[in-house]
Amino acid sequence: MARKKSKLRRINIGKKRYDFYKITWIDITGDATHATSDEFDRMECSKLHTFAYIYKKTNKFVWTFASYDDKDEAYSDRNVFPRGCIIKMERINV
């Protein structure tokens, strides 16, 4: 049996195409309580995963959205990630 070729998950809004990604990124972790040196030494950044369409990318930033209205070409659930925080970006297949 032949395997189907995977298709990328993407949408068209107006005349532009947007690909769907899983973005793995690092965020700061904060704590306002008292802690010992050992507790402080074990503190790490949070590793997060975001699933969204890529609106645009530059060398410094990545703009994303997760909701949209294609009738009015409007975007919601928007974020701008500094490239330095992003560990990995993977396109999602259907």
N, C-alpha and C positions, 0 to 999 in steps of 0.2 A: 504494500500500500504506500503510495507516494505521500510525503509530508507536505502540508500546505506551507507556503512561504508566509512568515509573520508579516503583518501589516502594522505600521506605526499608528498609534492612536493620535489623531489630530482632528482639528475642526477648522472650518472656514468661517470667518466673520468679515462681511463686506468682501473686499478683494484680497484679504490677507489670510494666510494659513498659519496656524499655531500648533506646535507639537506639545504633547503631554509628557511630563518628566517626573521622576522621583528625585528629589534633591536632598542629599544628606549634608548636614551642616552643623557647625559648632556654635553654641550660644553660651553666654556668661552664666555662671551660677552664683547667686548671692545668698547671704545669710546674715541676719542682724542680731543673732544671739551670741552669747559668750561661748567660747570653745577653747579646748586645750590645744597645745601645739600639735599633738598627735591627730586630733580631729581635724584641725586646719590643714595639716599635711595631706590628709586623705581626700580633701575637697578637690573635685574635678569639674571641668566644663561639661555642659549637657550636650549629648549628641542627638540631634533631632532629624526627623524625616518629614518632608513636605511634598505633597502630590499636587501639581499645578501645571497650567499651561504657561509656556514662556512667551511673554509679551515682547521683550527685547533684551539684548545682551550687549554689554560693552566690556572693555578690558577691566573696568573697576566695579561694575554692578550688573545684577541680573534682576529684571522686573518680571513678576509673575501675577497670575490671576487664576482663581478657581471657579468663579461663577461669571456668567455673561448673559446679555440679552442681545441676540444677533439682529433683532429687528431694529433696535436703536443704536447698535454698536456700542453698548455700554458694558463696563467691566466692574466686577465686585470681588471681594476677598483678595485684595491686592497687597503685595509685599515688594520691597526692594531689598535685595541681599547684597552686602559687600562681597566681592569675589573671594577675599581672604578668609571668609567664614565657611565657604563651601568646600566640602571634602570631595564630593562626587555628584555628578549629574548623569542620570540614566534615562534614555527615552523609553517610554512604556509602549509595549506592543498590545494589540487587540487580542 
